[in-house]
Amino acid sequence: MHKLARKRIAEKRIKRLFKEAEKRARQERLELSNRYVEIARKISMKYLVRIPKEFRMKYCKKCGSYLVPGKNCRIRLQKHKVVITCLNCGEVKRYPYIREIKERRKI
């Protein structure tokens, strides 16, 4: 099988695993959703495929747990940043939201 075909299959599997993780998190089964994230990360490392940005923000890079606001993570807004704190390990992630502020100015 060609390298490009393997990467496409890996991308599909990663997306599917994150969708399953989200479904299991809604059913209060966080340990299963954490396992799906772990498998998706292993696939991405093995086949050198980047995890899409919308999924990258949904798990803790330090402990590997799937983040569910209110259950195992805290989300705050501070000075043009979204601050996500993992309540399992205490890791803090900061994402800028400057684009949204610029769009608001145009209106």
C-alpha positions as CSV (number, residue, x, y, z in Angstrom):
1,M,0.0,0.0,0.0
2,H,1.3,3.5,-0.8
3,K,2.4,5.9,1.8
4,L,-0.3,8.5,0.8
5,A,-3.1,5.9,1.1
6,R,-1.9,4.9,4.5
7,K,-1.9,8.5,5.7
8,R,-5.5,9.0,4.4
9,I,-6.7,5.9,6.2
10,A,-4.9,7.1,9.4
11,E,-6.6,10.5,9.1
12,K,-10.0,8.8,8.8
13,R,-9.3,6.6,11.8
14,I,-8.2,9.5,13.9
15,K,-11.3,11.5,13.1
16,R,-13.5,8.5,13.8
17,L,-11.8,7.8,17.1
18,F,-12.3,11.4,18.3
19,K,-16.0,11.3,17.3
20,E,-16.4,8.1,19.3
21,A,-14.5,9.7,22.2
22,E,-17.0,12.6,22.1
23,K,-19.9,10.2,22.1
24,R,-18.6,8.2,25.0
25,A,-17.9,11.4,27.0
26,R,-21.5,12.4,26.6
27,Q,-22.4,9.0,28.1
28,E,-20.3,9.7,31.1
29,R,-17.7,7.1,30.1
30,L,-14.5,9.2,30.3
31,E,-12.1,6.3,30.7
32,L,-13.2,4.9,27.4
33,S,-12.9,8.3,25.6
34,N,-9.4,8.7,27.1
35,R,-8.5,5.3,25.6
36,Y,-9.8,6.4,22.2
37,V,-7.6,9.6,22.4
38,E,-4.6,7.5,23.3
39,I,-5.2,5.2,20.3
40,A,-5.6,8.2,18.0
41,R,-2.4,9.8,19.2
42,K,-0.5,6.5,18.6
43,I,-1.9,6.3,15.1
44,S,-0.9,9.9,14.4
45,M,2.7,9.3,15.7
46,K,3.1,6.0,13.8
47,Y,2.0,7.4,10.4
48,L,3.3,10.9,10.9
49,V,-0.2,12.5,10.5
50,R,-1.2,15.7,12.3
51,I,-4.3,15.6,14.4
52,P,-6.7,18.2,13.1
53,K,-6.9,21.5,15.1
54,E,-10.5,21.0,16.2
55,F,-9.5,17.7,17.8
56,R,-6.1,18.9,19.1
57,M,-7.9,21.3,21.4
58,K,-10.1,18.6,22.9
59,Y,-7.5,16.6,24.8
60,C,-4.7,17.3,27.3
61,K,-1.3,16.8,25.8
62,K,0.3,16.1,29.2
63,C,-2.0,13.4,30.6
64,G,-3.8,12.4,27.4
65,S,-7.4,12.7,28.8
66,Y,-10.3,13.8,26.7
67,L,-11.4,17.3,27.9
68,V,-15.1,17.8,28.8
69,P,-15.8,21.3,30.1
70,G,-17.2,21.2,33.6
71,K,-16.2,17.6,34.2
72,N,-12.4,17.5,33.9
73,C,-11.4,20.9,32.5
74,R,-12.0,24.5,33.2
75,I,-12.3,27.1,30.4
76,R,-11.8,30.8,31.1
77,L,-11.3,33.9,28.9
78,Q,-8.4,36.2,29.8
79,K,-7.0,39.2,27.8
80,H,-7.6,37.9,24.3
81,K,-6.9,34.3,25.2
82,V,-8.9,31.2,25.9
83,V,-7.4,29.4,28.9
84,I,-8.1,25.7,29.3
85,T,-7.0,24.0,32.5
86,C,-7.0,20.2,32.8
87,L,-8.3,19.3,36.3
88,N,-6.6,15.8,36.1
89,C,-3.0,17.0,35.9
90,G,-3.2,20.8,36.2
91,E,-1.8,21.5,32.7
92,V,-2.8,25.0,31.3
93,K,-3.3,25.6,27.6
94,R,-3.7,29.1,26.1
95,Y,-5.1,29.8,22.7
96,P,-5.5,33.4,21.3
97,Y,-8.8,34.5,19.9
98,I,-7.6,37.6,18.1
99,R,-9.4,36.7,14.8
100,E,-12.8,36.8,16.5
101,I,-12.0,40.2,18.0
102,K,-11.0,41.6,14.6
103,E,-14.2,40.3,13.1
104,R,-16.2,42.0,15.8
105,R,-14.5,45.3,15.0
106,K,-15.6,45.1,11.4
107,I,-19.3,44.9,12.3
